[in-house]
């Protein structure tokens, strides 16, 4: 009888052992499948991120990894539901459903607006400051905004930087040549703030026209820095060259960097013309980016002359690629106001000519704006209209500027639907060129004005 009991007990133990073994085998198979599914969402170029410190590990050439269309997933080391939830941004995901994990994963984007100068950059940056909340709703953060919110950073930075931080020149200075914009210095805290944005899996928006001076070394450094984001788009604006270079000239004139130099003399004799033409304009900037390995698909060119896109601010924040619907709506609900536009340089030219003629005694570096205001009032209230000098519209300088403008346009927009369309486009461009001719190639006759007794007396008593 006892033997029968022993036999029954042994059978029960064997059955229990078999069930336990079967359960363990099934559980091991299930977990192995889930782990394999998790780590093979992308078979070719998955990024492994250590769950302990959530660092995004980059290997190999970042430009090539961004260019590989199979690099579609960021995978975390995790075997628990908590770890998997990070992929889905804390959403509820069935850990056995690979397709659901693919759908809920969201790439993070970096949008870098490089200007160039005189293409509405001030307005775009002003909007980024004004619509910070909307940009955050759209998933975008900005390094300057993060840095300012840090009391340790903001307390040790000058107030002037805090007021103008949205310009982001000090971010760009970390990547552009040391010889450029020396009065500005790189703020490392801005780079750290950008890294924090990437760690939080947020999109980043960087807008600074000072990137129009970036060289090959700077592009490589910037590319490495931006490799923290899954997708990078570089936004550059196009403005007809003749319009852009005059606006640049006018900006320098406003800053009293050209004294009384007229536009034609600036083109012929000022080395800054060649520098800006060959470096800071849209076409050479894009050429440098492509030479450094940036793909065509990652460069967005926005044509300022395409009125269907709206003004610079609307065309930026409402662009399909950038994806900022909340900011776009806020921008469209407000009237767009152009900032930092061109002005008449007559009062500046007359004042510097008066200094050279010995009529106005001034020894400082910068003439106060109050002086120019008085000269402007004198011009508008004078009974005698100032004479102006103009060069012929078939002058060699005018022809050169037109041909250069056409060359750049065809380089940036080489394809046309039809020859007829191309000719119409060129005709419209020429009409705009002729319309702007008087503003660019006519200037106040300083000699005639300063020969008048009323102007002599004015400057002597200024």
C-alpha positions as a printed Julia matrix, in Angstrom:
462×3 Matrix{Float64}:
  0.0     0.0     0.0
  2.83    2.33    0.9
  4.47    1.63   -2.45
  1.27    2.69   -4.22
  1.26    5.99   -2.31
  4.9     6.61   -3.25
  4.1     5.91   -6.9
  1.15    8.3    -6.9
  3.27   11.04   -5.23
  6.04   10.58   -7.79
  3.52   10.83  -10.65
  2.06   14.02   -9.18
  5.56   15.54   -8.84
  6.42   14.57  -12.43
  3.2    16.1   -13.77
  3.82   19.31  -11.76
  7.43   19.45  -13.01
  6.28   19.02  -16.61
  3.71   21.8   -16.26
  6.26   24.09  -14.64
  8.81   23.36  -17.38
  6.19   24.01  -20.05
  5.21   27.33  -18.43
  8.82   28.48  -18.08
  9.55   27.54  -21.7
  6.56   29.53  -22.96
  7.41   32.55  -20.82
 11.04   32.51  -21.99
  9.91   32.28  -25.62
  7.48   35.19  -25.17
 10.06   37.44  -23.5
 12.68   36.58  -26.11
 10.26   37.49  -28.87
  9.4    40.81  -27.23
 13.05   41.67  -26.72
 13.86   40.77  -30.32
 10.9    42.85  -31.51
 11.98   45.81  -29.37
 15.59   45.83  -30.51
 14.92   45.13  -34.18
 12.37   47.84  -35.03
 15.08   49.04  -37.34
 17.41   46.26  -38.51
 20.03   48.5   -40.08
 20.61   51.7   -38.12
 18.91   51.6   -34.71
 20.39   53.94  -32.08
 20.82   52.23  -28.67
 20.21   54.54  -25.77
 21.3    53.52  -22.29
 18.24   53.45  -20.04
 20.27   54.51  -17.02
 21.21   57.94  -18.33
 18.98   58.22  -21.41
 21.93   59.32  -23.54
 21.51   59.21  -27.28
 24.59   57.43  -28.63
 25.72   58.51  -32.05
 28.14   56.45  -34.12
 29.6    56.91  -37.56
 29.11   59.82  -39.91
 26.08   61.78  -38.79
 25.28   63.11  -42.24
 25.2    59.59  -43.62
 23.03   58.3   -40.77
 20.54   61.12  -41.36
 20.59   60.4   -45.06
 19.85   56.65  -44.54
 16.1    56.26  -44.83
 16.25   53.04  -42.75
 17.29   55.03  -39.67
 13.7    55.35  -38.51
 13.75   54.41  -34.83
 15.35   55.33  -31.57
 15.39   52.23  -29.34
 15.83   52.17  -25.58
 17.39   49.29  -23.66
 14.4    47.99  -21.77
 12.69   44.71  -20.95
  9.92   46.13  -18.8
  6.69   47.87  -19.67
  8.06   51.03  -18.05
 11.04   51.01  -20.38
  8.93   50.4   -23.44
  6.62   53.26  -22.53
  9.51   55.68  -23.13
  9.41   54.83  -26.79
  5.77   55.74  -26.93
  6.23   58.97  -24.98
  4.44   57.51  -21.93
  1.44   56.33  -23.95
 -0.15   52.9   -23.37
  1.41   50.4   -25.73
  0.77   46.68  -26.07
  4.29   45.34  -25.66
  3.53   42.54  -28.04
  2.33   44.86  -30.8
  5.33   45.94  -32.89
  3.25   47.94  -35.35
  1.73   49.99  -32.53
  5.18   50.83  -31.2
  6.27   51.99  -34.65
  3.22   54.2   -35.04
  3.47   55.8   -31.58
  7.19   56.59  -31.86
  7.74   60.2   -32.9
 10.95   61.53  -34.38
 12.39   64.75  -33.01
 13.32   67.52  -35.44
 15.86   70.31  -35.53
 14.98   73.36  -37.63
 17.9    75.7   -38.26
 17.05   79.03  -39.89
 20.29   80.47  -41.34
 18.96   83.72  -42.74
 20.82   85.16  -44.52
 20.9    88.77  -43.31
 18.26   91.09  -44.78
 15.67   88.39  -45.52
 13.19   89.03  -42.71
 15.26   87.36  -39.99
 14.52   90.01  -37.34
 10.78   89.53  -37.82
 11.04   85.73  -37.63
 13.1    85.92  -34.44
 10.77   88.48  -32.9
  7.89   86.09  -33.55
  9.79   83.23  -31.89
  9.99   85.34  -28.74
  6.39   86.5   -28.94
  4.91   83.06  -29.62
  6.99   80.9   -27.27
  3.91   79.23  -25.81
  2.56   78.33  -29.23
  5.93   76.92  -30.28
  5.99   74.75  -27.16
  2.54   73.46  -27.99
  3.99   72.51  -31.37
  6.77   70.6   -29.6
  9.56   73.14  -30.18
 12.0    74.54  -27.66
 14.76   77.13  -28.18
 18.15   77.09  -26.43
 18.0    80.8   -25.56
 14.6    80.41  -23.89
 15.82   77.46  -21.8
 19.0    79.31  -20.8
 17.12   82.45  -19.73
 14.79   80.38  -17.55
 17.81   79.01  -15.67
 18.49   81.56  -12.88
 22.13   80.49  -12.62
 22.68   81.31  -16.29
 20.58   84.47  -16.49
 22.07   85.99  -13.32
 25.6    85.91  -14.71
 24.76   87.17  -18.2
 24.43   90.86  -19.14
 20.93   92.26  -19.45
 21.65   93.27  -23.05
 22.13   89.61  -23.95
 18.88   88.61  -22.23
 16.93   91.3   -24.11
 18.32   90.2   -27.48
 18.85   86.49  -26.81
 16.24   85.48  -29.39
 18.66   86.73  -32.07
 20.81   83.7   -31.15
 24.0    85.27  -32.49
 25.86   83.92  -29.46
 24.72   80.42  -30.31
 25.95   80.82  -33.89
 29.27   82.23  -32.61
 30.09   78.75  -31.31
 30.28   77.58  -34.93
 31.3    80.56  -37.09
 34.91   81.73  -37.67
 36.62   83.5   -34.8
 37.46   86.47  -37.03
 33.77   87.25  -37.54
 31.56   89.23  -35.15
 34.32   89.46  -32.54
 32.23   91.7   -30.31
 30.05   88.65  -29.69
 31.26   85.55  -27.9
 29.99   81.99  -27.82
 27.85   81.19  -24.76
 28.43   77.52  -23.93
 25.27   77.49  -21.79
 23.25   77.78  -24.99
 24.83   74.61  -26.35
 24.09   72.83  -23.07
 20.49   74.05  -23.19
 20.17   72.58  -26.68
 21.5    69.25  -25.45
 18.89   69.23  -22.68
 16.18   69.8   -25.3
 17.4    66.73  -27.21
 17.49   64.6   -24.04
 13.87   65.51  -23.36
 13.01   64.32  -26.88
 11.82   67.78  -27.98
 12.16   69.55  -31.31
 14.55   72.49  -31.43
 14.29   75.79  -33.32
 17.42   77.83  -33.98
 17.2    81.09  -35.91
 20.16   83.34  -36.53
 21.28   85.13  -39.68
 24.88   85.01  -38.48
 25.08   81.47  -39.79
 25.47   83.04  -43.26
 29.19   83.33  -42.44
 29.64   79.65  -41.46
 32.54   77.83  -43.11
 33.25   74.14  -43.74
 34.72   73.59  -40.27
 31.73   75.23  -38.65
 29.31   73.19  -40.74
 30.99   69.96  -39.6
 30.78   71.06  -35.95
 27.16   72.05  -36.34
 26.32   68.76  -38.08
 27.81   66.81  -35.19
 25.9    68.91  -32.68
 22.59   68.44  -34.54
 23.04   64.66  -34.76
 21.17   64.46  -31.44
 17.96   64.99  -33.41
 16.49   62.4   -35.78
 15.83   64.83  -38.6
 17.41   68.19  -39.42
 16.07   70.82  -41.79
 18.01   73.95  -42.71
 15.87   76.89  -43.82
 17.39   79.59  -46.02
 15.55   82.49  -47.64
 16.01   83.68  -51.19
 15.82   87.35  -52.16
 16.78   88.66  -55.61
 20.46   89.53  -55.42
 20.08   93.15  -56.55
 17.46   93.74  -53.85
 19.43   91.86  -51.19
 22.77   93.6   -51.77
 21.17   97.04  -51.74
 19.42   96.22  -48.47
 22.77   95.07  -47.06
 24.39   98.29  -48.24
 21.57  100.32  -46.66
 21.99   98.46  -43.36
 25.69   99.29  -43.25
 24.9   102.88  -44.19
 22.45  103.13  -41.28
 25.21  101.86  -39.02
 27.51  104.65  -40.28
 30.03  102.13  -41.58
 30.13  103.67  -45.06
 30.06  107.38  -44.15
 28.86  109.11  -47.36
 29.63  106.32  -49.86
 26.92  105.86  -52.49
 25.73  102.48  -53.76
 27.61  102.56  -57.08
 30.87  103.43  -55.31
 30.21  100.66  -52.8
 29.9    98.1   -55.61
 33.01   99.31  -57.42
 35.41  100.09  -54.61
 34.35   98.54  -51.32
 35.81   95.12  -50.47
 32.69   94.37  -48.43
 30.72   94.01  -51.67
 32.85   91.08  -52.81
 32.84   89.56  -49.34
 29.06   89.57  -48.99
 28.52   88.55  -52.61
 30.8    85.52  -52.34
 30.04   84.48  -48.77
 26.88   85.72  -47.1
 24.37   85.55  -49.94
 21.96   82.62  -50.29
 23.64   80.9   -53.25
 27.21   80.66  -51.89
 25.88   79.68  -48.45
 23.92   76.77  -49.92
 26.93   75.78  -52.03
 29.08   75.51  -48.87
 26.44   73.42  -47.11
 26.2    70.98  -50.01
 29.97   70.77  -50.32
 30.06   69.69  -46.66
 27.65   66.84  -47.3
 24.28   68.36  -46.46
 21.66   66.75  -48.69
 19.38   68.74  -50.99
 16.34   67.28  -49.22
 17.51   68.75  -45.91
 17.77   72.32  -47.27
 14.54   74.31  -47.58
 14.74   77.42  -49.78
 11.89   79.87  -49.23
 11.37   82.42  -51.99
 10.56   85.81  -50.46
  9.03   86.92  -53.76
  6.37   84.19  -53.75
  3.43   86.22  -52.42
  1.29   83.11  -52.04
  3.42   82.16  -49.03
  2.7    85.41  -47.19
  5.41   87.52  -45.55
  8.67   86.13  -44.1
  7.08   85.25  -40.74
  4.06   83.44  -42.19
  6.09   81.66  -44.86
  8.39   80.33  -42.12
  6.0    79.24  -39.37
  3.33   77.99  -41.79
  5.71   75.93  -43.92
  4.57   72.31  -44.31
  7.97   70.88  -43.45
  8.41   72.8   -40.19
  5.02   71.71  -38.79
  4.06   74.42  -36.3
  0.25   74.65  -36.68
 -0.41   76.5   -33.41
  2.29   79.08  -34.14
  1.11   79.42  -37.72
 -2.43   80.19  -36.57
 -1.16   82.8   -34.08
  1.0    84.42  -36.77
 -1.87   84.6   -39.25
 -4.1    86.24  -36.64
 -1.72   89.2   -36.38
 -0.67   91.73  -38.97
  2.9    91.12  -40.07
  5.15   94.13  -39.57
  8.52   94.38  -41.3
 11.4    95.17  -38.97
 14.76   96.76  -39.7
 13.85   97.91  -43.22
 15.72  100.26  -45.53
 15.65  104.03  -45.01
 16.8   107.11  -46.91
 20.49  107.73  -46.34
 20.37  111.38  -47.47
 20.79  112.86  -43.99
 23.72  110.55  -43.21
 25.49  111.29  -46.5
 24.98  115.04  -46.13
 26.24  115.09  -42.54
 29.43  113.16  -43.29
 30.03  115.3   -46.39
 29.68  118.4   -44.18
 32.32  116.98  -41.81
 34.7   116.38  -44.7
 34.04  119.9   -46.0
 34.84  121.36  -42.58
 31.33  122.73  -42.11
 30.45  120.5   -39.17
 32.91  119.82  -36.37
 32.57  116.31  -34.96
 35.26  114.15  -33.4
 33.34  111.15  -32.07
 33.03  107.69  -33.61
 29.28  107.68  -34.13
 27.15  110.7   -34.92
 24.14  110.82  -32.56
 20.76  110.01  -34.11
 19.46  113.34  -32.84
 21.77  115.07  -35.35
 20.39  113.07  -38.25
 16.88  113.83  -37.09
 17.6   117.57  -37.31
 19.09  117.17  -40.8
 16.05  115.14  -41.87
 13.76  117.9   -40.6
 15.78  120.47  -42.53
 15.45  118.4   -45.73
 11.68  118.03  -45.42
 11.06  121.68  -44.53
 13.41  123.24  -47.1
 11.83  125.18  -49.96
 14.65  124.08  -52.24
 14.47  120.4   -53.18
 17.76  118.56  -53.05
 19.22  117.65  -56.4
 19.99  114.01  -57.05
 22.62  112.24  -59.13
 21.76  109.09  -61.04
 23.81  106.79  -63.23
 22.47  105.59  -66.58
 20.34  102.46  -66.5
 22.62  100.87  -69.11
 25.77  101.58  -67.09
 28.22   98.69  -66.72
 27.54   98.51  -62.96
 23.8    98.22  -63.52
 24.25   95.51  -66.15
 26.64   93.58  -63.92
 24.17   93.65  -61.03
 21.34   92.44  -63.26
 23.38   89.62  -64.81
 24.62   88.52  -61.39
 21.05   88.44  -60.09
 19.9    86.29  -63.03
 22.84   83.94  -62.58
 22.04   83.35  -58.91
 18.32   82.88  -59.57
 18.95   80.26  -62.25
 21.45   78.52  -59.99
 18.96   78.21  -57.14
 15.85   77.58  -59.26
 17.14   75.81  -62.39
 13.96   74.05  -63.48
 11.01   75.69  -65.21
  7.77   74.15  -66.42
  8.0    75.88  -69.78
 10.21   78.34  -71.59
  7.27   80.73  -71.66
  6.97   80.55  -67.88
 10.71   81.19  -67.52
 10.53   84.27  -69.75
  7.52   85.64  -67.86
  9.34   85.14  -64.59
 12.37   86.99  -65.92
 10.2    89.81  -67.25
  8.56   90.29  -63.87
 11.96   90.26  -62.23
 13.2    92.91  -64.64
 10.17   95.12  -63.91
 11.0    94.9   -60.22
 14.66   95.65  -60.95
 13.77   98.78  -62.95
 11.33   99.88  -60.26
 14.04   99.76  -57.62
 16.6   101.46  -59.87
 16.0   105.03  -58.7
 16.25  104.12  -55.03
 19.49  102.24  -55.52
 21.3   104.23  -58.19
 20.25  107.79  -57.38
 21.59  109.71  -54.39
 21.69  113.22  -53.05
 24.05  115.64  -54.8
 26.15  116.54  -51.76
 28.27  119.1   -53.57
 25.28  121.05  -54.79
 23.57  121.0   -51.38
 26.63  122.14  -49.43
 27.27  124.98  -51.89
 24.0   126.57  -50.77
 24.29  129.24  -48.07
 21.33  127.86  -46.12
 22.98  124.45  -45.75
 26.37  125.97  -44.93
 24.79  128.0   -42.17
 22.8   125.01  -40.93
 25.82  122.76  -40.44
 27.97  125.53  -38.93
 25.3   126.07  -36.27
 24.52  122.38  -35.75
